[in-house]
Amino acid sequence: MEHHHHHEHNYDIKNLGNIFFIGILLNVLFVLVEFSTGFYYNSLGLISDAGHNLGDVASLVLSMLAYKLSKVHKNNKYTYGYKKSTVLVSLLNAVILLVSVGFISAESIHKLFNPQPLEGFAIAWVAGIGVVINALTAFLFIKDKEKDLNVKGAYLHMAADALVSVGVVISGIVIAFTGWYIIDPIIGLFIALMIVVSTWKLLHESIRLSLDGVPTNIDIERIEKMIVSEQYVESVHDLHIWALSTTETALTSHIVISDMSRMEEIKAHLKKILSEEGVSHATLEFEGKNICCLNNCF
């Protein structure tokens, strides 16, 4: 029996630690430049964006730490190792970003009713550097963004920051030529909105995986149909699918088969097709017909 699979989930993200390090270094340098300039020229747009970028630095550090922990071997107390730390860190990153939205929004609203004179060209050139730094960092993660939720989070943060920095460049130029200082807090509110938009899906996916929900890249109904469609398989029950980490998925299931002598053959084939569907760790329990399992009789 043939199965057609549309996604390849078996991968190994190489050199990710180095990519995180480069991204962290670039953004730390930029945060220092942006905050110093924003403080000197009293620009809320630059200061708030620097604060958001500092949050991104923290997120990158946490993501790199989780990546390192996920490689630590299992032990007697943590039989899956520390793979789940990647899920917890992705959730923490989303929470950090949403907290920053509160601070940025509050300051922006205050500045909206109390606009201050700003140096437009200074804001524009510093934000221009931010466009380059954020776009470059996002590019580092673009290749693997669909393979790991943490990498996806890092990519979304950097890509959104690049767009926000473009907005700050525009506001700086507008201020320089028109003197419309109110544009600065408006950009601050725009930054807050961008953070919410870019973070919402990350938060939703992180909470889902933290509660051992089925990963979004897995269709449980499709999986069940594939199992039942196998030769000699009568039915399936107690099917559970959850994330071991942001890159690994586990499955357990009880499978009723018509010919127990074919058990090993069926098991090998099912594990192969499950692996191709993104399930890297499958535990299958086989039962013969007319056998009771808990409250289920067949």
N, C-alpha and C positions, 0 to 999 in steps of 0.2 A: 504494500500500500504506500502510495506516495503522498508526501506532505509538502506544501509550498510555503516557505518561510520568507517573510519580507524584511526581517530585521536581523542583523548580526550583533549579538550581545557579548560574545566572548572576546575580550580585549584586555590589553594591559597598558595602562597609561604610563608611558616612560618619561623619565626626566621631569616629572611633575614637581618634585621638590625644588629643583633648580628654577623652574618657571615661577613658582611661588616666591622664591627668594628674590629674583629679579624684579617681579611686580612689587614686592614689599619695599625694596630699596628705592625704586623709582618714585613710588608714591610718598614715602617718608620725606624725600628731598623736596618734592613738590609741595607737600603740606607745610613745611617750614617756610618756603618762599611765599606761598599764598597767604598763610596766616600773618606773617610779618608785614607783607604789603597791605593786607586788609586792615590790620591794626594801625599802621602808619597813616593810611588814608581814610580810616574810619568807614570802611566799606562792609556793610552787613552781607552783601552778596558774596564777597570773597571770604569773609570769616566763616559764614555758614557753610559755604562749599568746602572750606578747609576742614571744618569740623566733620562734615560728611566724609571727606576723603580720609580723615584720621580714623573714622569708623570703619572705612574700607580696609585700611591698613590692619586694624585689629581683626577684622574678618579674615583677611588673607593669612594673618599669623595663626589664627585658630584653625583655619582650613588646612594649613600646612601641618600643624600639630596633629590634627585628626588623621590626615593622610599618613603621617609617620606612625601613629598609633595603630592604624589599620593593618600595618605590615608586621606588627608585633605578633609572635606566635602565641597560640592558645596555651592555657595552663589549666591546672586542676580547679581553679576558682572561676576562671573565665574560659569556658570550653569553646567559645567562638572567638576568643581573643578580644580585641578592643575595636572590632569592626563597627559596632553600633555608635562609636564616638563620632563617626562622620555624619550620622543622622542628627545626633544631639547638637553638634556644632552648626549644622545648617539651620537648625531651629533657632539656636542662640543668635546666629548672624541676622536672621530675619527680625528677631525681637530687638536687637541693637539698632537696626536701621529704623524700625518704627518708633523707638524711643527718640531717636535723633529728629524724626519728623516733628514731634511735639515741641522740642526746643527751638528748632528752626522756625516753625510756624508762629510760636509765641513772640520771638524776637522780631520776626518780619511784620507781624501785626502792630507791634509797638512802634517800629520804625515807619510803618505806613502812615501813622498819625503824627509822627515826629520826624519828618525827613531831614537828613543832614547833607551839607555840601560834600561832594565827592570829586575825586580826580579821575575823570572818565578814561583817559588814555592809559593811565597806570593800571586800572582795572582790566582794560581790554588786553594789554600785552601779557599780564600775568595769567589771565584766563586762557589766552591763546596757548601758553605753555601747557596749561592743563588739558587742552584739547589734544595736544600731541602725546602727552604722558598717558592720559586715560585711554586714548585710542590704541596706543602701542601696547599697553597692558592688556586691554581687551583682546587684541590680536593674538597675544601669547596663549590665551585660553580658548580661542574660537574653535580650534581643531577638536578638543575633547569636551566641549560644553554639553553635549548630549549624552556623555558617557558617565558623568558623575554629577550629583546634585550640588556638591560643593563647588566644583569647577563651573557649573552653570551659574551658581550664585555669584561667583567672582566675575564671570564674564558679564552678567547683567548689570552688576554694580559699575563696572568700568565703562561699559557701553553707555549706560545712562548718564554717568558723570561726563563723558565726552560730549554728549548732547547738551547737558546742562551748561558746560563750559562754553559751548558755542553760544548759548543764550546770554551768558555773562559778557562775552566778547561784544555781542550786539548791544547789550545795555550800556556797556562802557562807551562805545562809539556814540550811542544816542545821547548819553549824558554830556560827552565832550562837545557835541555840536548844538545841543538844545538846552542843556541845563535842567533837564527833567529828572531831578534827583529821586523822585518817587518811584522811578523804574527799578531802583535797587531793591527795596523790600518786595516789590512785585516779583522780581527774579527769585528772591528768597522763598516766596510762596510757591513759585513754579518748581523750584528745587524740591520742596517738600512733596508736592504732588507727584513729581517724577519718581521719588523714592518709594512712595506708596504703590504706584503702578508697577514698578519693577520688582517690588518685594512681595506683593500679594500672592503671586503664584508660588514663589519660593516658600513662603510661610505655610500655605495650604499643603504643599507637598511634604514639607518637613513635619508638620503635625500628623499628617496621614501616616508617614513612615514611623514616627515615634510611637504611634498607637498600634503598630504592627498591622496597618492596613495594607491592602494589595497595592504594590507600586503602580504608578500611572502607565508605565510601559507594558504592563501585563494585563491581558484580557482573560479574566478567570473563566468566563463562559466559553471562550475559545479553547482554553486549556482543557476544560472538562469535556467538551465535544471531541477534542483530539484524542483524549484518553479512551473515551467510550467507543470511538470509531475504530480502535485497534482490534485486530482479529483476536478472538478468544476472550475479549473483555466484555463482561455482562453489564457491569455498572460501577459507579464510583461514589464514595461517600466520605465524610470527614475530610474534605479537601480544604487545606489551609495554605495560604501563600502570604509571605511577609518578607520584609527586607532585613538581611543580615547587616548590610551597610548601604551606602548610597550607590554602590556598584554591584552588589551581590544579592541575589534573591533565593529564598529557601521555600521548599514545598514539602508538605506531608499529606499522605492520602491513603485511604483503604480502597483497594481495588478488588472487585469480585471477578474471577475468571472461570471459564468453563472447563479448562484443562490444566490442572495443577502441575502436570509434567512439563508444561511449557513456561513455567514461572520465570526461570532465569532468562530465557529468550525474550519474553515479554518485557521483563524488567530492563534489560539492556537496551532494547529498542525505545522504550518509553523515556528512559533517562537521556538517550541521545536526542530525541525530538524536543524534550523539555529544555535541554541545554541550548538548543538552537532557538528556542522561544524566549531565552533570557533567564531560565531557572538554573542556577549554577549548583544548587545543593538540594537534591531530591531524595526524600526518604519514603519508600513505597512499601506498604504492607498488603500482601495478597491473601485472599480468602476464596475458598471453594464455594460452589453453589450450595444452598441449604445449610449454611453455617451461620450461627448467630454471633454477632459482634455487638456487645453492649445491648442496645435496644433495637438493633437492626438485624433482621433475619432474612436470608436470601434462599 
